[in-house]
Amino acid sequence: EIEAFEKLINVHKVGLILLNDIKTIDNRIEYLDSKNVSYVTWGRCGKDPERYSWIDEDIEYSSSLAVEYMVANGHSTIGYIGSNAKLNYFALRKKFFVKALKNQSLLVNRKLFVSGDRNQQIRTKEKIKRLLLENNEITVLLISSHAFAIEAVQACNELNKKIGRDISLLSFDSNVLESLAPDITAIRQPVEEMSDRLLKLIQSKINNPDMNFNYLYRSRLIDNGSVINLKK
């Protein structure tokens, strides 16, 4: 990837690069800084947020929204499907999930956490099945990305657990589940707002390369009936 950047910078003479799948410590960002090339990241890294341009989800807000919704529906034992990908998004998602549990005075039980793998769907499904089989006290699964939602649905089906009756599911989403799994309650990103703000941010960076810009957007909860109200 660095070789591709070298070609973009030295041959094509690009003035701005858009980066995705941001890691906490991202070698691409260090490289572009060393070359004094402008960039915009979709997602944040470990760098001082005032020293580069980025757009990102307010992950602390959406994590709190998810946990508060589950607790309001009577759930206190939550299984968490994270990711083994070394992306800052997943690190922040897990960090703020734990913080939200503590804010609700809930026990942080690491044995209820598993990591999915986007390239190993069957392995991810089996991990989720084992999590549910070994921890019968789990009443709801919180899924860190729509990438693992289908595996969670399949795991529940293979265990004969009806979603919305025997087990609850809540997933973070970027509007993918709207077509793939429309019955899953989701914390959904505002895609139109994100796209509009990203374009404006890019234009601002092009017009003012020495200045940094950022935008933090908030997702919203879409209730599709997959989270049981245990208080009824």
NORPE-V840629 format. One record per pair of residues at least 4 apart in sequence whose ideal C-beta (glycine too) atoms are under 8 Angstrom apart, sorted by the first residue. I is the first residue (numbers start at 1). GAP is how many residues later the second one is. D is the distance in Angstrom with one decimal. If there is no record, write none. Layout:
BEGIN
I	GAP	D
I	GAP	D
END
This chain:
BEGIN
1	4	6.6
1	27	6.5
2	4	6.5
2	25	7.2
2	26	7.1
2	29	5.7
3	4	6.7
4	4	6.4
5	4	6.1
5	12	7.1
5	23	6.9
5	26	6.3
5	27	7.0
5	30	8.0
5	32	8.0
6	4	5.6
7	4	4.9
7	5	6.7
8	4	5.1
8	6	4.7
8	9	6.7
9	4	7.3
9	5	6.5
9	26	5.8
9	28	5.7
14	23	7.6
15	22	7.7
15	23	6.2
15	191	7.0
15	194	7.3
16	21	7.9
16	22	4.7
16	23	6.6
16	24	6.9
16	186	6.8
16	189	6.1
16	190	5.9
16	193	7.7
17	15	6.4
17	20	6.4
17	21	7.4
17	22	4.5
17	23	7.8
18	21	7.1
18	22	5.3
18	23	7.8
18	24	7.0
18	184	7.0
19	7	7.6
19	9	6.0
19	10	7.1
19	20	5.7
19	21	7.2
19	22	4.6
19	23	7.0
20	21	7.7
20	22	4.8
20	23	7.0
21	22	7.4
21	66	5.7
22	4	5.7
22	7	7.8
22	19	5.2
22	20	7.2
22	21	3.8
22	22	6.4
22	23	5.0
22	65	6.6
22	66	5.1
22	67	7.2
23	4	8.0
23	22	6.5
23	63	5.6
23	64	6.0
23	65	5.9
24	21	6.0
24	22	4.5
24	62	7.6
24	64	4.6
24	67	5.8
25	20	7.1
25	21	5.6
26	4	7.0
26	19	4.8
26	62	7.9
27	4	6.1
28	4	6.4
29	4	6.2
29	10	7.1
29	12	7.2
29	16	5.8
29	18	6.5
29	23	7.1
30	4	6.5
31	4	6.6
32	5	4.6
32	7	5.0
38	15	7.7
38	167	5.8
38	168	7.8
38	171	4.8
39	13	7.2
39	14	7.2
40	13	4.7
40	14	6.7
40	15	7.2
40	158	7.6
40	161	6.0
40	162	5.7
40	165	5.6
41	4	6.7
41	11	6.8
41	12	7.3
41	13	4.4
41	14	7.7
41	15	8.0
42	12	7.4
42	13	5.8
42	14	7.3
42	156	7.1
43	11	6.9
43	12	8.0
43	13	5.2
43	44	7.4
43	45	6.0
43	46	5.4
44	5	6.1
44	10	5.4
44	12	4.9
44	44	5.9
44	48	7.6
45	7	8.0
45	43	5.6
46	42	7.1
47	4	5.9
47	5	5.8
48	4	7.9
49	5	6.9
49	165	6.4
50	162	6.5
51	161	6.5
52	160	5.8
53	148	6.4
53	151	8.0
53	152	5.1
53	159	4.9
53	160	4.8
53	161	6.2
54	160	5.0
54	161	7.9
55	139	6.9
55	142	6.1
55	143	5.3
55	146	5.7
55	159	6.8
55	160	4.7
55	161	7.9
55	162	7.3
56	158	7.6
56	159	7.8
56	160	6.0
56	161	7.6
57	5	6.2
57	32	7.8
57	132	6.2
57	159	7.5
57	160	6.0
57	161	7.6
57	162	6.1
58	4	6.4
58	158	4.9
58	159	6.6
58	160	4.9
58	161	7.6
59	4	6.0
59	30	7.2
59	33	4.5
59	34	5.8
59	37	5.5
60	4	6.4
60	32	7.7
60	36	4.5
60	39	7.2
61	4	6.2
61	157	5.3
61	158	7.6
62	4	6.4
62	110	6.7
62	125	4.9
62	156	7.1
62	157	4.5
63	4	6.5
63	30	6.4
63	33	3.8
63	34	5.0
63	36	7.3
63	37	5.0
64	4	5.9
64	32	7.1
64	35	7.9
64	36	4.7
64	39	7.0
65	4	6.3
65	122	6.1
65	154	7.4
65	155	8.0
65	156	5.8
66	4	6.6
66	31	7.7
66	34	7.3
66	76	5.9
66	104	5.8
66	106	7.4
66	121	5.4
66	155	7.5
67	4	6.2
67	11	7.4
67	30	6.9
67	33	3.8
67	34	6.3
67	36	7.7
67	37	5.9
67	39	7.8
67	75	7.7
68	4	6.1
68	32	7.4
68	36	7.2
69	4	6.6
69	101	7.2
69	152	5.9
69	158	7.0
70	5	4.2
70	8	6.1
70	70	5.4
70	72	7.1
70	98	7.5
70	100	6.4
70	157	6.6
71	4	6.3
71	5	6.8
71	33	5.1
71	35	7.4
73	95	7.7
73	154	5.6
73	155	6.8
73	156	4.7
73	157	6.2
73	158	6.7
74	155	6.5
74	156	3.1
74	157	4.3
75	64	5.0
75	65	4.5
75	93	6.6
75	152	7.6
75	155	6.3
76	30	5.8
76	63	7.8
77	32	7.9
77	35	7.2
77	58	7.8
77	60	4.7
77	61	5.3
77	62	5.7
77	63	7.8
78	23	7.5
78	28	7.6
78	34	6.8
78	60	7.1
78	61	7.8
78	62	5.5
78	63	7.5
78	64	5.5
79	33	5.0
79	34	7.9
79	35	7.6
79	49	8.0
79	52	5.5
79	53	7.0
79	56	6.7
79	59	4.3
79	61	7.1
79	62	4.6
79	63	7.1
80	14	7.5
80	17	6.1
80	32	6.2
80	33	4.7
80	34	7.4
80	61	7.7
80	62	5.3
80	64	7.2
81	33	6.0
81	34	7.9
81	35	5.5
81	43	7.9
81	47	6.3
81	60	6.1
81	61	7.0
81	62	4.5
81	63	5.9
81	67	5.1
81	71	6.2
82	8	6.1
82	11	7.1
82	12	5.2
82	31	6.1
82	32	7.0
82	33	4.9
82	34	6.9
82	62	5.0
83	4	7.3
83	7	4.3
83	32	5.8
83	33	5.4
83	34	7.5
83	35	7.3
83	61	5.9
83	62	6.3
83	64	7.6
83	65	7.3
84	31	4.3
84	32	7.1
84	33	5.5
85	5	5.8
85	32	7.9
85	33	6.6
86	5	8.0
87	4	7.1
88	4	6.0
89	4	6.2
90	4	6.4
90	54	6.1
90	55	7.5
91	4	6.3
92	4	6.0
93	4	6.2
93	51	4.9
93	79	7.1
94	4	6.6
94	19	7.7
94	50	7.2
95	4	6.5
96	4	6.2
97	4	6.6
97	45	6.9
97	47	7.8
98	4	6.6
98	10	5.5
99	4	6.3
100	4	6.5
101	5	4.3
101	6	7.5
101	7	5.3
102	4	7.3
102	6	6.6
111	24	7.0
112	19	7.1
112	23	6.0
112	26	6.4
114	13	4.7
114	14	6.6
114	16	7.9
114	17	5.1
115	12	7.6
116	8	4.1
116	11	7.0
116	12	7.8
116	28	7.7
116	29	7.6
116	31	7.1
116	32	4.0
116	35	6.7
117	6	6.0
117	7	5.5
118	29	5.0
118	30	7.8
120	4	5.9
121	4	6.3
121	29	7.7
121	30	5.6
122	4	6.4
123	4	6.4
124	4	6.6
124	24	5.9
124	27	4.5
125	4	6.4
125	26	4.2
125	27	7.9
125	29	5.2
125	30	5.0
125	33	7.7
126	4	6.3
126	29	7.8
127	4	6.4
128	4	6.6
128	13	7.3
128	20	7.8
128	23	6.1
128	24	5.4
128	27	4.0
129	4	6.1
129	26	4.5
129	29	6.4
129	30	6.0
130	4	5.9
131	4	6.1
131	7	7.2
132	4	7.8
132	6	6.1
132	9	7.9
132	23	6.8
132	24	7.5
132	27	6.0
132	29	7.1
132	35	7.2
133	26	7.1
138	29	7.7
139	28	7.1
139	29	6.1
139	89	7.4
139	91	6.6
140	27	7.2
140	28	3.8
140	29	7.1
140	30	6.4
140	87	6.4
140	88	7.8
141	11	5.6
141	26	6.9
141	27	7.1
141	28	5.3
141	29	7.3
142	28	5.4
142	29	7.7
143	5	5.2
143	6	5.2
143	9	5.5
143	26	6.8
143	27	7.0
143	28	3.9
143	29	6.7
144	4	7.0
144	28	5.9
145	4	7.7
145	26	7.6
145	27	6.0
146	25	5.8
146	26	6.9
146	27	4.6
146	28	6.3
146	30	4.4
146	31	5.0
146	34	7.6
146	40	7.6
148	4	6.0
148	23	7.8
149	4	6.5
149	20	7.4
149	22	4.4
149	24	7.5
149	28	5.7
149	31	7.5
149	32	5.6
149	35	5.9
150	4	6.3
150	30	6.4
150	31	6.5
151	4	6.2
152	4	6.5
152	17	6.0
152	19	7.4
153	4	6.4
153	10	6.7
153	16	7.2
153	28	6.1
153	31	7.3
154	4	6.2
155	4	6.4
156	5	4.4
156	6	7.6
156	7	5.4
156	10	7.8
156	11	5.5
156	13	7.3
157	4	7.7
160	6	7.9
161	5	4.2
161	6	4.4
162	4	4.9
162	5	7.5
163	4	6.0
163	5	7.3
163	6	5.4
163	20	7.3
163	21	7.6
163	63	5.2
164	4	7.0
164	19	7.4
164	61	5.4
164	62	5.0
164	63	7.6
164	64	6.3
165	63	6.9
168	58	6.2
168	59	4.4
168	60	4.9
169	15	5.5
169	16	7.0
169	57	4.6
169	58	7.2
170	14	7.7
170	15	5.1
170	16	7.1
170	17	7.2
170	56	7.0
170	57	5.5
171	6	6.2
171	10	7.9
171	13	5.4
171	14	7.6
171	15	5.1
171	16	7.5
172	14	7.0
172	15	4.9
172	47	7.4
173	4	4.6
173	5	7.5
173	11	7.9
173	13	3.9
173	14	6.6
173	15	4.8
173	16	6.9
173	49	8.0
174	14	7.5
174	15	4.7
174	17	6.8
175	13	6.1
175	14	6.8
175	16	5.1
176	4	5.9
177	4	4.6
177	5	7.0
177	7	5.3
177	9	5.4
177	11	7.9
178	4	5.9
178	10	7.6
182	42	6.5
183	41	5.3
183	42	6.5
183	43	5.9
184	40	5.9
184	42	5.0
185	36	7.2
185	37	6.6
185	38	5.3
185	39	4.8
185	40	6.8
185	41	4.6
185	42	4.9
186	35	7.5
186	36	5.1
186	38	7.0
187	32	4.9
187	33	7.3
187	34	5.6
187	35	7.8
188	31	5.8
188	32	6.2
188	33	7.6
188	34	5.1
189	5	6.2
189	28	7.2
189	30	4.9
190	4	6.0
190	27	5.9
190	28	7.5
190	29	6.8
190	30	7.0
191	4	6.3
192	4	6.3
193	4	6.1
193	24	5.8
194	4	6.1
194	23	5.7
195	4	6.6
196	4	6.6
197	4	6.0
197	18	4.7
197	20	6.7
198	4	6.4
198	17	7.8
199	4	6.4
200	4	6.3
201	4	6.5
201	12	5.2
201	13	7.5
201	14	5.9
202	4	6.4
203	4	6.3
204	4	6.0
204	7	7.5
204	9	4.9
205	4	6.4
205	6	7.7
205	8	6.2
208	5	8.0
223	4	7.4
END
